């Protein structure tokens, strides 16, 4: 496998976490809410890193990528984190 191919596989692996994280972060920005002391860039980083961690855990647990249970856990984890970052 070439380095470019490895990069393409990694980008495809983390794309769902980055996409959902960015959408939730944009929702936080539209509502102009956020936990005091947590900057906008930090919110985006936390959302994306939590999503990538869930995808890695799903890969380790199930032994392969792309299981619906992993994606459900991804949405639940990032949604809960966005709710917490909003300050509720």
Backbone as a printed PyTorch tensor [residue, N CA C, xyz], in Angstrom:
tensor([[[  0.8510,  -1.1690,   0.0000],
         [  0.0000,   0.0000,   0.0000],
         [  0.8990,   1.2360,   0.0000]],

        [[  0.5760,   2.1530,  -0.8580],
         [  1.3770,   3.3690,  -0.9700],
         [  1.0120,   4.3480,   0.1470]],

        [[  1.8930,   5.2860,   0.4400],
         [  1.5750,   6.2780,   1.4670],
         [  0.3190,   7.0850,   1.1460]],

        [[  0.0960,   7.3720,  -0.1230],
         [ -1.1030,   8.1090,  -0.5100],
         [ -2.3630,   7.2770,  -0.2500]],

        [[ -2.2650,   5.9850,  -0.4850],
         [ -3.3860,   5.0880,  -0.2170],
         [ -3.6760,   5.0010,   1.2840]],

        [[ -2.6340,   4.9500,   2.0920],
         [ -2.8080,   4.9250,   3.5480],
         [ -3.4890,   6.2120,   4.0100]],

        [[ -3.0570,   7.3320,   3.4610],
         [ -3.6530,   8.6180,   3.8140],
         [ -5.1330,   8.6650,   3.4170]],

        [[ -5.4530,   8.1260,   2.2490],
         [ -6.8500,   8.1030,   1.8050],
         [ -7.7000,   7.2220,   2.7200]],

        [[ -7.1800,   6.0830,   3.1560],
         [ -7.9060,   5.2150,   4.0720],
         [ -8.1180,   5.8890,   5.4290]],

        [[ -7.0900,   6.5400,   5.9410],
         [ -7.2300,   7.2440,   7.2180],
         [ -8.2240,   8.3990,   7.1180]],

        [[ -8.2000,   9.1140,   6.0080],
         [ -9.1460,  10.2110,   5.8210],
         [-10.5790,   9.6840,   5.7560]],

        [[-10.7790,   8.5660,   5.0960],
         [-12.1020,   7.9660,   5.0350],
         [-12.5560,   7.4300,   6.3770]],

        [[-11.6120,   6.9820,   7.1810],
         [-11.9390,   6.4530,   8.5030],
         [-12.4020,   7.5520,   9.4520]],

        [[-11.7200,   8.6880,   9.4500],
         [-12.0590,   9.7610,  10.3950],
         [-13.0990,  10.7380,   9.8520]],

        [[-13.4770,  10.6240,   8.5880],
         [-14.4310,  11.5650,   7.9880],
         [-15.7610,  11.6350,   8.7360]],

        [[-16.3620,  10.5140,   9.1590],
         [-17.6280,  10.6430,   9.8990],
         [-17.4800,  11.4230,  11.2040]],

        [[-16.3980,  11.2010,  11.9260],
         [-16.1790,  11.9130,  13.1900],
         [-15.9740,  13.4030,  12.9410]],

        [[-15.2260,  13.7400,  11.9170],
         [-14.9830,  15.1510,  11.6140],
         [-16.2450,  15.8200,  11.1000]],

        [[-17.0170,  15.1240,  10.2820],
         [-18.2470,  15.6900,   9.7440],
         [-19.2870,  15.9610,  10.8160]],

        [[-19.5490,  14.9780,  11.6620],
         [-20.5370,  15.1510,  12.7340],
         [-20.0450,  16.1940,  13.7340]],

        [[-18.7680,  16.1520,  14.0590],
         [-18.2010,  17.1330,  14.9860],
         [-18.3190,  18.5520,  14.4590]],

        [[-18.0580,  18.7350,  13.1660],
         [-18.1500,  20.0730,  12.5880],
         [-19.5930,  20.5660,  12.5780]],

        [[-20.5410,  19.6850,  12.2300],
         [-21.9490,  20.0910,  12.2170],
         [-22.4400,  20.4820,  13.6150]],

        [[-22.0660,  19.7050,  14.6190],
         [-22.4640,  20.0380,  15.9850],
         [-21.8090,  21.3360,  16.4490]],

        [[-20.5610,  21.5180,  16.1000],
         [-19.8540,  22.7490,  16.4630],
         [-20.5090,  23.9570,  15.7920]],

        [[-20.9080,  23.8070,  14.5230],
         [-21.5800,  24.8990,  13.8240],
         [-22.9070,  25.2240,  14.5050]],

        [[-23.5960,  24.2000,  14.9840],
         [-24.8260,  24.4400,  15.7290],
         [-24.5780,  25.2000,  17.0150]],

        [[-23.4860,  24.8960,  17.6830],
         [-23.1310,  25.6420,  18.8900],
         [-22.8280,  27.0980,  18.5640]],

        [[-22.1970,  27.3400,  17.4350],
         [-21.8560,  28.7110,  17.0350],
         [-23.1110,  29.4870,  16.6520]],

        [[-24.0660,  28.8430,  15.9890],
         [-25.2900,  29.5260,  15.5840],
         [-26.0760,  29.9680,  16.8070]],

        [[-26.1430,  29.0900,  17.7980],
         [-26.8960,  29.4000,  19.0100],
         [-26.1450,  30.3710,  19.9250]],

        [[-24.8720,  30.5990,  19.6240],
         [-24.0400,  31.4980,  20.4290],
         [-24.0310,  31.1040,  21.8970]],

        [[-23.9870,  29.8250,  22.1180],
         [-23.9300,  29.3230,  23.4890],
         [-22.6130,  28.5830,  23.6540]],

        [[-22.2250,  28.4090,  24.8570],
         [-21.0170,  27.6450,  25.1230],
         [-20.6330,  27.7600,  26.5730]],

        [[-19.9650,  26.7490,  27.0300],
         [-19.5050,  26.7320,  28.4020],
         [-18.4180,  27.7810,  28.5680]],

        [[-18.5240,  28.6170,  29.5920],
         [-17.5100,  29.6420,  29.8060],
         [-16.1190,  29.0270,  29.9600]],

        [[-15.1490,  29.6450,  29.3480],
         [-13.7800,  29.1870,  29.4750],
         [-13.3660,  28.1800,  28.4200]],

        [[-14.3080,  27.6960,  27.6070],
         [-13.9740,  26.7610,  26.5440],
         [-14.1160,  27.5120,  25.2240]],

        [[-12.9860,  27.7480,  24.5680],
         [-13.0010,  28.5060,  23.3290],
         [-13.6020,  27.7230,  22.1770]],

        [[-13.8800,  28.4300,  21.1180],
         [-14.5170,  27.8370,  19.9480],
         [-13.6450,  26.7530,  19.3170]],

        [[-12.3640,  27.0140,  19.1810],
         [-11.4660,  26.0210,  18.5990],
         [-11.3340,  24.8000,  19.5040]],

        [[-11.3510,  25.0100,  20.7940],
         [-11.2700,  23.8910,  21.7360],
         [-12.5280,  23.0390,  21.6660]],

        [[-13.6940,  23.6750,  21.4940],
         [-14.9340,  22.9170,  21.3510],
         [-14.8740,  22.0120,  20.1310]],

        [[-14.4230,  22.5550,  19.0030],
         [-14.3100,  21.7640,  17.7810],
         [-13.3190,  20.6280,  17.9680]],

        [[-12.1900,  20.9050,  18.5850],
         [-11.1830,  19.8640,  18.8110],
         [-11.7160,  18.7610,  19.7160]],

        [[-12.4090,  19.1280,  20.7860],
         [-12.9670,  18.1200,  21.6950],
         [-13.9980,  17.2410,  20.9930]],

        [[-14.8670,  17.8470,  20.2020],
         [-15.8820,  17.0830,  19.4800],
         [-15.2430,  16.1040,  18.4950]],

        [[-14.2650,  16.5710,  17.7480],
         [-13.6230,  15.7110,  16.7570],
         [-12.7840,  14.6140,  17.4050]],

        [[-12.0480,  14.9420,  18.4490],
         [-11.2310,  13.9260,  19.1210],
         [-12.0840,  12.8630,  19.8040]],

        [[-13.2010,  13.2680,  20.3840],
         [-14.1010,  12.2900,  20.9970],
         [-14.6610,  11.3550,  19.9330]],

        [[-15.0100,  11.8950,  18.7760],
         [-15.5250,  11.0700,  17.6870],
         [-14.4950,  10.1000,  17.1530]],

        [[-13.2680,  10.5560,  16.9920],
         [-12.2030,   9.6730,  16.5040],
         [-11.9300,   8.5760,  17.5190]],

        [[-11.9610,   8.9100,  18.8080],
         [-11.7580,   7.8910,  19.8450],
         [-12.8430,   6.8210,  19.7910]],

        [[-14.0920,   7.2280,  19.5650],
         [-15.1830,   6.2570,  19.4670],
         [-14.9860,   5.3590,  18.2490]],

        [[-14.5620,   5.9270,  17.1260],
         [-14.3290,   5.1140,  15.9360],
         [-13.2010,   4.1100,  16.1510]],

        [[-12.1510,   4.5200,  16.8360],
         [-11.0460,   3.6100,  17.1190],
         [-11.4960,   2.5000,  18.0640]],

        [[-12.2650,   2.8620,  19.0910],
         [-12.7830,   1.8410,  20.0100],
         [-13.7080,   0.8570,  19.2860]],

        [[-14.5330,   1.3540,  18.3810],
         [-15.3960,   0.4810,  17.5980],
         [-14.5970,  -0.4530,  16.7070]],

        [[-13.5190,   0.0450,  16.1170],
         [-12.6590,  -0.7900,  15.2870],
         [-11.9990,  -1.8860,  16.1070]],

        [[-11.5350,  -1.5390,  17.2980],
         [-10.8900,  -2.5260,  18.1690],
         [-11.9030,  -3.5500,  18.6670]],

        [[-13.0790,  -3.0970,  19.0880],
         [-14.0780,  -3.9920,  19.6660],
         [-14.6720,  -4.9410,  18.6240]],

        [[-15.0730,  -4.4000,  17.4640],
         [-15.7280,  -5.2160,  16.4540],
         [-14.7500,  -5.8710,  15.4840]],

        [[-13.5330,  -5.3770,  15.4340],
         [-12.5410,  -5.9640,  14.5480],
         [-12.6220,  -5.4720,  13.1100]],

        [[-13.5490,  -4.5770,  12.8400],
         [-13.6350,  -3.9880,  11.5070],
         [-14.3280,  -2.6340,  11.5910]],

        [[-14.1660,  -1.8840,  10.5340],
         [-14.6990,  -0.5290,  10.4630],
         [-16.1020,  -0.5530,   9.8640]],

        [[-16.9080,   0.4390,  10.2070],
         [-18.1740,   0.6370,   9.5320],
         [-19.3760,  -0.0530,  10.1360]],

        [[-19.3220,  -0.4810,  11.3750],
         [-20.4910,  -1.0920,  12.0070],
         [-21.4650,  -0.0070,  12.4320]],

        [[-22.7520,  -0.2790,  12.2810],
         [-23.7720,   0.7130,  12.6390],
         [-23.7570,   1.0290,  14.1300]],

        [[-23.4160,   0.0500,  14.9550],
         [-23.3330,   0.3000,  16.3970],
         [-22.2440,   1.3340,  16.6980]],

        [[-21.1600,   1.2910,  15.9480],
         [-20.0900,   2.2740,  16.1420],
         [-20.5710,   3.6650,  15.7540]],

        [[-21.2940,   3.7650,  14.6470],
         [-21.8020,   5.0670,  14.2280],
         [-22.8540,   5.5900,  15.2000]],

        [[-23.6680,   4.7050,  15.7530],
         [-24.6490,   5.1250,  16.7630],
         [-23.9350,   5.6560,  18.0040]],

        [[-22.8790,   4.9580,  18.4270],
         [-22.0970,   5.4200,  19.5790],
         [-21.4060,   6.7450,  19.2660]],

        [[-20.9740,   6.9230,  18.0250],
         [-20.3440,   8.1740,  17.6020],
         [-21.3130,   9.3400,  17.7650]],

        [[-22.5300,   9.1780,  17.2570],
         [-23.5200,  10.2520,  17.3340],
         [-23.9150,  10.5200,  18.7870]],

        [[-24.0990,   9.4720,  19.5600],
         [-24.4830,   9.6570,  20.9640],
         [-23.3700,  10.3570,  21.7500]],

        [[-22.1380,   9.9540,  21.5400],
         [-21.0180,  10.5490,  22.2650],
         [-20.8390,  12.0160,  21.8900]],

        [[-20.8060,  12.3030,  20.6040],
         [-20.5900,  13.6840,  20.1850],
         [-21.7950,  14.5610,  20.5180]],

        [[-22.9900,  14.0120,  20.4120],
         [-24.1770,  14.7780,  20.7770],
         [-24.2100,  15.1240,  22.2510]],

        [[-23.8490,  14.1530,  23.0870],
         [-23.8060,  14.3950,  24.5270],
         [-22.7330,  15.4260,  24.8740]],

        [[-21.5890,  15.3300,  24.2200],
         [-20.5170,  16.2960,  24.4700],
         [-20.9330,  17.6960,  24.0210]],

        [[-21.5950,  17.8050,  22.8700],
         [-22.0570,  19.1190,  22.4060],
         [-23.0900,  19.6910,  23.3670]],

        [[-23.9690,  18.8500,  23.8830],
         [-24.9620,  19.2970,  24.8690],
         [-24.2560,  19.8210,  26.1200]],

        [[-23.2250,  19.1070,  26.5680],
         [-22.4750,  19.5440,  27.7570],
         [-21.7310,  20.8470,  27.4720]],

        [[-21.1340,  20.9550,  26.2930],
         [-20.4160,  22.1730,  25.9470],
         [-21.3480,  23.3700,  25.8160]],

        [[-22.5910,  23.1090,  25.4840],
         [-23.5700,  24.1940,  25.3750],
         [-23.8930,  24.7670,  26.7440]],

        [[-23.6730,  24.0110,  27.7940],
         [-23.8610,  24.5380,  29.1320],
         [-25.1400,  24.1210,  29.8030]],

        [[-25.7260,  23.0530,  29.3620],
         [-26.9700,  22.5740,  29.9850],
         [-26.6610,  21.6680,  31.1380]]])
